Amino acid sequence: YGKMTELKLDRDKKVIEATVMLKGETSPIQIRCAQYDLKIDGEAGSLTVGEVSVSREWMNLLANEFLKNKPLSMPTSVAKWLKLVL
């Protein structure tokens, strides 16, 4: 789909910012996720993002509809690695 050219993590403020260059796009896209919550419960993990913004309006609308305040399930093994970073 493209590649990430920059990633910033602020564990104290719980903010993730990324710059991505997607195929077919002529300029980079900025993504910001804030107020995230990572949970690990037995065999499952989840990441919930409280705020999300994307520099393309249509992607911003999709992100807010499908990601904001909705837990993203993942295996515990992935959640444990994310916990080390986030």
Stockholm file with secondary structure:
# STOCKHOLM 1.0

chainA/1-86         YGKMTELKLDRDKKVIEATVMLKGETSPIQIRCAQYDLKIDGEAGSLTVGEVSVSREWMNLLANEFLKNKPLSMPTSVAKWLKLVL
#=GR chainA/1-86 SS CEEEEEEEEETTTTEEEEEEEETTCSSCEEEEEEEEEEEEETTEEEEEEEEEEESSHHHHHHHHHHTBTCCEEEEHHHHHHHHHHC
#=GC SS_cons        CEEEEEEEEETTTTEEEEEEEETTCSSCEEEEEEEEEEEEETTEEEEEEEEEEESSHHHHHHHHHHTBTCCEEEEHHHHHHHHHHC
//
